[in-house]
């Protein structure tokens, strides 16, 4: 391994140059493979390395494992980032209803950190993605967002469904190379879903799917069915394990 700084020939397994101390190998945050500094894509899993915070590529194996352990604590992290959405989702009032909605929001954000790619990002990065995602939702379905009595976007059903879909949207953003609010909005609009989708009585009766005649009587079944429906409309259903375990990487 030739050092790009001082041109010393180092051993192939060397992480740092023996003469000048320059780091010779980096780690792919997605799959853990050892990679060279110059490449733009991981040769093992194909991830585009430019989308990762540089600090993640400079961890030693033990540090990387410790970072994984910390970042796979979804509940802890969701509690830390939930506050960025409180004002946007109008959950700032101190009353019983707002307290319940904050709890639902915090719990639903755990889904974000089940995605390995999101779990490797700092809280500030995930908060930024989430803020743009929910701002896109607010602009796309304003009626559903404004009337919390008729619509469930800002309640348990909406939080659970939309935050389960959030990793799929970021995965599509990675493929597109654009994480802007407008791109997220276009992706959600492509599903063809309108504000009426988010009427609680429609969701609980399964009316979001014109091909479904059965009634959904409990929230958990409703959440699972609605999430699968949206993911199918986004075009991520059918990717198998790759779509649920951080696959479809770019």
N, C-alpha and C positions, 0 to 999 in steps of 0.2 A: 504494500500500500504506500504510494508516494504521497508525501505531504504536499498539499497545494501551496503552502506558504514558504517552506524552506527547501522543498524538493528532496528531503531525506527519504530513503527507502526504508519503510517500517515493516514489521511483520504484518501479515494479512489480518490477524485477529486484533491488532492494536486499536484501541479506542482513541488514544491521544498520541501525538507525535513525540518521539523520544528526545528530539532536539529542541523544538520550540513550544511544545505543549498544546498545539492546535488540535481541536477535536477532529478526528478522522471519520468517525461513524456516528450516525444518528439512528433514532428508533422511530418506526412508523407507529403513531399512536393508535391506529386502527387494529393492526394485527401483531404488533410487537417485533416485526422483522427489522434486522440491522440493515441500514441503507447508507448510501453515500450522500454527502452534502449537496452534490451538484444536481441530483435528479429531481424531477418535478412530480413524478408519480412513483408510488411504491411498486417494486418489481414483483412483489409477492401477491398483494391483494388489489392493486390498481388504484388505490386511493390517491386523489390529488392532494399533495402535501401542502399546497399553498393555503388550504382552507383551515389548517390547524394553527393554534397559537404556537409560535416558535419554541416557547419554553417546554412544550410537551415532547419535542423531538430531542431534547437534550438531557433526558433523564436516564440514569443508570438503571439496570434491571431491578435492583431492590427498590429504588425510589419509584420506578414505574409501577411496580406491584403495590406499593403503599398508596400511591396516588389512585390506582384502580380501586383499592379497598375503600378509600375515603369516598370516592365519587360514586360508588355503587351503594350509597346510603341515601336512597331517593327521598325518604321522608325528611331527613335532616336538611337536604338541599332545597327541597320544595318549600320548606318553611322559610328559608333564607331569601328565596326569590319571589315569594308570593306578594310581598309588599309592593313590588313594581307595578302590579296590576290593580291594586286596591282603588286608586283614584280613577283609572281608566274605566274600570267596571263599576264605578260608583258604589263601592263597598266600604266607604270610609266612615259612615254614620255609626255611632255607638248604640246599637239596639239589637234586640234578639235576632231579628231577621238577618241583619247584616252580619252578625257573629256567625250564624249558621252558614251563610253563603261564603264567608271567609274560610270556614272549616272545610266546606265542600271544595272550594278552589284549591286550598293547600293540599288536600288529599289527592285531588285529580292531577296535580302537577307531578306527582310521583311517576306518572306514565312517561313523562319526558325523559327521565333518567334511566328508563329501561332500555333506551336506545344507546348503544355504546358510543356512537359518535357524539351525541349530545352530552353524555356523561363525562366525556373527556374535556369539555370546554369549561372555562371559568364561569362563575355565577353571572358575571357582568355580560358575557357573551350570550348566555342562554336567556337572560333577562331581556336583552335587546331583541333577540329573535322573537320571544314571546310577546313583547310589547308591539312589535310590528305586525305580528300574526293577529293579535286581538284588535288592533286598530283596523286591519283589513276587514275583519269580521264586522266591526262596528260600522264601517262604511258600506259594506256589501249588503247587510241586512239591518238597516237602521230601524225599521218598524219593530223587528223582533228584539232589538237591543233596547229600545226605549220603553216598551210596555212589559214590565216584569210580571204583571199579573196574568197576562194572556199568553206570553211567550216564555220559554224556559232557557234561552241562551245564557242568561246570567243567574242560573240556578243549578242545582245538582245535576240534572240531566244534561244541560248544555255544557257545563264545565267538564263533566266526565267524557262526553262524546268528543268535544272539540279538542281537549287536551290529549285524548288518545290518538286523534288524527294528526296532531301537531308534528310528531316525528316523521310522519309520511310526507307532510308538506315540506319540511326542511330537507328531506331526502330528495324530493323533486327539485328543490332550489339548488341543491348541490349538483345535480345533473345539469341544470340550466346555467350554473355558475353565477346566480344572481339571488341574493337574499333580501331584496327590497320588499317593502310593503306592497307595492304595486304588483310585483310578481306573485306574491302570496295571494293577493286578491284575485288575480286572473286565474290562478289555479283553482281556487275555491269556486269562482264563478263558472268555471268549465264543468263543474258537476251538474249544473242546471237546477240547483236547489234554490228555492225562493224563501221568503220570510215565513210563508205558511208552514213550511217544513217544521219550523220551531215552535208552532203552537203545541202546548203540552198535550192537549187532548188528541191532537193528530198523532203525535209520536207514540203516546201510550196505546193508541188503537192500531198502530202499524200503518197509518195512512201515508207515510213517507214513501212506501213502495207500492206502486200501482199494481204490481203483480202479486202482492201478498194479500190474502183475504183473512188471515188469522189475526186475532186480537192479541196484543201483548199486555198482560195485566200487571207485570211487576217491573220496577225500574231497571234492575240488572239485565233482564232479557231485552228490554227496550234499548239500553245503552249498547249492548253487544250487537244487536241487529242493526241499529242506526249507524254505528261505527263501521260495520262491515259494508253497509250500503254506500256510505260516503267514500270509503277506501276503494270500493269497486268503481265508483264514478270518477275518482281521481286516477284510476288506472294502475293502482299498486296491488290489487288483488291478483293472485296468480304467480307472484314472485316467490312463493314458498317461504322457507326459513330465511332466505336472504332478505325479505322485506320486513321481517319481524325481529331480526337479530342484527340489524345494522348493515344489511346487504345492499345490493344495488348501488355500489360505491362508485364514485367517480374520481 
